[in-house]
Amino acid sequence: MAPTLQTNESLMARRVDALPRGVGNAHPVFAKKALNSEIWDVEGKRYIDFCAGIAVVNTGHCHPKVIAAVQSQLEQFTHTCFQVVAYEGYISLAERLNRLAPGSAPKKTFFMNTGAEAVENAVKVARAFTGRPGVIAFNGAFHGRTLLTLALTGKVAPYKTGFGPFPGDVFHAPYPSEAHGISVDDAIAGIEKIFKNDIEASRVAAFIVEPVQGEGGYIPASAEFLQRLRALSEQYGILLISDEIQSGVARTGKFFAIEYSGVVPDIITMAKGLGGGTPISAIVGRADVMDSAIPGGLGGTYGGNPLACAAAHAVLDIVEEEKLCQRSTAIGERIRAFFTELSKTLSFIGDVRGLGAMSAVEFSTGGDKNRPAPDIANALKAKALKQGLILLNCGVNGNVLRLMTPLTISDQVLDEGLAIIGNILNELARIGKA
Ligand SMILES: Cc1ncc(COP(=O)(O)O)c(C=O)c1O
């Protein structure tokens, strides 16, 4: 029988029939192949990828070294369950991450599959170490879609809608954002208020913070804020968890974004960029903290799967060999310079910000940050897709364009994508969207 021709439309119809609507859909496009910073759909149309699978393929789609590492592992074994029959690749990957994590204290690492799992386990370890229940997260945070990580997430729709009740003893403080008039003092005062109104500091196990808030709008935390958070955590014996699931693995120009502040957290969570497109997450932390869970308390059937460990080793090699931290910084500077120039003539560009290649543009009516303009972000996203560019927005109001190119993107493809965005934004200004 001849294979039926697949089109985006026919696949979308099957998707609607076969999948629950809760599985969101940013673009009505189905991938056929991808290479570095480009994707081709089932109809043969080419797209420049400014999403990288939500900041996952930092090393580009199908990097030959990642493919070779996975293929070589495939020919040896695909799964034993590390807790049943162990393998060296898991241990050496942990050793590498222990060396990469900031701070001079000995570190330990273990692996899971998703970001949410890493966050769950970071909280488990923090509770086991401190013997305390409470966790303080921040407004606008995103930490995952499992029930505990939803409790930690600081945005209701669409993530939390209809899914409560959530686990207790989780509280939210303001996340500082200069662009939105929330100062470091406001954020620290918010934490002090939680200690007064909700839970005594002596019952709090951990603060969990994104050093660059991701889904919340690509908002970098200042060094001052992270240092004051660290000081508070030391004052009260509260652990500091840096959630680097989106900001880690060279995305911001350092291997971990927290390094910019000089702060040494007790635990770092990571995922996304680590596996080069294979599912793997990790937590790395102070050895004494990480050893607080009893044997058997941590792990899972698939965590640190041998194929994903092999891919992650290749990713760490590529980050080093191709100097992806420096490249991330250069990409970010190029992106921000482009939008800063555009903002001189386009009043709806309210803010241009970011750290390395974790950069973003916020749209607001007349540049007034109190009047978010998600319609600009949505129109841009839809028009860009038609012109062969994949974009994604974020932010509590959905009015932030976040740029997440692979760090291996060439200047030529980067400029091609930026030119598409520039043309569309100018067109939106002309037709009066400003
Ligand atoms: C900072 C942060 N934490 C946690 C998560 C959850 O990761 P996952 O979707 O792999 O569960 C994400 C995902 O976007 C994230 O950006």
The ligand as a Tripos MOL2 file, in Angstrom:
@<TRIPOS>MOLECULE
LIG
   16    16     1     0     0
SMALL
NO_CHARGES

@<TRIPOS>ATOM
      1 C1         13.2360   26.8350   35.3460 C.3       1 LIG1
      2 C2         12.4720   25.5880   34.9980 C.ar      1 LIG1
      3 N1         12.2640   24.6570   35.9560 N.ar      1 LIG1
      4 C3         11.5890   23.5220   35.6870 C.ar      1 LIG1
      5 C4         11.0930   23.2690   34.4250 C.ar      1 LIG1
      6 C5         10.3450   21.9880   34.1660 C.3       1 LIG1
      7 O1         11.0570   21.1660   33.2980 O.3       1 LIG1
      8 P1         10.3120   19.9530   32.5400 P.3       1 LIG1
      9 O2          9.3630   20.5640   31.5680 O.co2     1 LIG1
     10 O3         11.4340   19.2020   31.8760 O.co2     1 LIG1
     11 O4          9.6420   19.1410   33.5800 O.co2     1 LIG1
     12 C6         11.2880   24.1960   33.4160 C.ar      1 LIG1
     13 C7         10.7360   23.9670   32.0590 C.2       1 LIG1
     14 O5         10.5610   24.8690   31.2630 O.2       1 LIG1
     15 C8         11.9840   25.3920   33.7000 C.ar      1 LIG1
     16 O6         12.1940   26.3360   32.7610 O.3       1 LIG1
@<TRIPOS>BOND
     1     1     2 1
     2     2     3 ar
     3     2    15 ar
     4     3     4 ar
     5     4     5 ar
     6     5     6 1
     7     5    12 ar
     8     6     7 1
     9     7     8 1
    10     8     9 2
    11     8    10 1
    12     8    11 1
    13    12    13 1
    14    12    15 ar
    15    13    14 2
    16    15    16 1
@<TRIPOS>SUBSTRUCTURE
     1 LIG1         1 GROUP 0 **** ****
